[in-house]
Amino acid sequence: MDEKIKAKIMDDKKMKRTFQRLAIEILERNRDAEKLVLIGIQTRGVHVARRIQQLIKELENIDVPLGILDITMFRDDLHKHEQQPAVKKTKIDFSIEDRDIILIDDVVFTGRTIRAAMDSIFELGRPASVQLAAFIDRGHREMPISPDFKGKYLPTSRRERVKVMLQETDGKDQVLIMEPKGF
Amino acid sequence: MKERIFSQDHLLGIEQLSVDDIEIILETAEAFIEVSSREVKKVPALKGKTVVNLFFENSTRTRSSFEIAAKRLSADLINFNSSISSLKKGETLKDTVLTLEAMNPHIIVIRHSASGSPHYLTTFARSSIINAGDGFHEHPTQALLDALTIQQRLKTLRGLKIAIVGDILHSRVARSNIILHQKMGNEIALIGPPSLVPREFEKMGASIYYDIRRGVKAADVVMMLRVQEERGAKNYFPSIREYRNRFAINREIFALAKKSAILMHPGPINRDVEIETSMADSEQSVILQQVTNGIAVRMAVLYLLKGEIHETLN
């Protein structure tokens, strides 16, 4: 689908402040930081999670473990695709038993990815709690899911797409709203 | 990043796969390796799908590998055992498959002694067909799991010299591997007695050696094939002892390959026939890793084919 930029919502400075606030809020809410683990959802959630991990290290000098989760096999729409979506790697090489998990994604939209992520996590063990951090909440939820930590609430229309761009994948930190060409 | 698409409805052979298809299967398999390392070795990707193992030849390892793969993806699996089936009562292959299809399976995994039987099934079956070995023709999942093992150990699948030693003539494993490495642009050396390595294989782009020392020299991968007594292999050379003296792999001969070289065998191995026992258990031997990778590769193939019910061609 051809898209064009509708609006630039955040630049690198704004994003930096937002990342910092997210890291602080996560630490505030989780007094026992030793129990904390971060799990980033493939692929952009992983990069967002790495940023937060880095900031927690800078703020409190704590190394919070970071896991990578691919939710493809737990999707609820596998039977609907013409082609099977690509499976990426899951890498959680620590026990999640009795830990406080911060599940991290770049954008929360329908909530279906988060539903799949929770199913996937519970196959791996029984955490003490699961909290959700999303850099952008763009509304349109179809599941009873709400982020505990959100970078920004961004009301959008369904035909639009929110693009969280990061230095490590796109060479630049910015958040854009994209819309289909011809609108 | 360009979007690559897996373009197959069936897995009949390596022949039909593009290089992209091969790479997609291997990448997907890499992701599935993690599932087998979990405490709960199961994901719901193929929940509600039915896989039929239709094996007309004896097989324990390939059949159980497909079985474990299907179960780890939450598919339902039926083992159809030809020795107790109605084939013994005179039913044709087509009628057997049509009967099975009336139960609406999504994927049929077939092993048959007749080359081309999986291809024949696609002319009337609605399920996705996976070839688990057809006669002397192909055994694609074996070549794919070999490729995954090579990639893991040597960090690449390109620019390699692959030496295959033994009964090339009767080996579907060799054929699938030759085709795969041909597609990846690798150098292929086939080694064995003239009776088991006919000159025709040069047409597939391989070099032929009757002297194992020359063939194995500077190889990255040495793949040993089993002496298949059940296929009458012994009629092709004077004695097992002579075969062992000329074509078995031992430390001295393996040392002629590259320092980083790995030793492979599709199993089951005949210790001290084609492979010296200490070699089979050595650091360079990846035989057990091949078995583990077999599950991941078969999970990848089952996942990618998915088993949509196809419209029949007729």
HADDOCK unambig.tbl for C-alpha pairs under 7 A between the chains (distance, minus, plus):
assign (segid A and resid 73 and name CA) (segid B and resid 43 and name CA) 6.33 0.50 0.50
assign (segid A and resid 73 and name CA) (segid B and resid 44 and name CA) 6.21 0.50 0.50
assign (segid A and resid 73 and name CA) (segid B and resid 45 and name CA) 4.57 0.50 0.50
assign (segid A and resid 74 and name CA) (segid B and resid 44 and name CA) 6.08 0.50 0.50
assign (segid A and resid 74 and name CA) (segid B and resid 45 and name CA) 6.30 0.50 0.50
assign (segid A and resid 84 and name CA) (segid B and resid 304 and name CA) 5.85 0.50 0.50
assign (segid A and resid 87 and name CA) (segid B and resid 28 and name CA) 5.67 0.50 0.50
assign (segid A and resid 87 and name CA) (segid B and resid 31 and name CA) 6.37 0.50 0.50
assign (segid A and resid 88 and name CA) (segid B and resid 31 and name CA) 5.53 0.50 0.50
assign (segid A and resid 89 and name CA) (segid B and resid 31 and name CA) 4.46 0.50 0.50
assign (segid A and resid 90 and name CA) (segid B and resid 31 and name CA) 6.95 0.50 0.50
assign (segid A and resid 90 and name CA) (segid B and resid 34 and name CA) 6.73 0.50 0.50
assign (segid A and resid 123 and name CA) (segid B and resid 40 and name CA) 6.34 0.50 0.50
assign (segid A and resid 124 and name CA) (segid B and resid 40 and name CA) 6.86 0.50 0.50
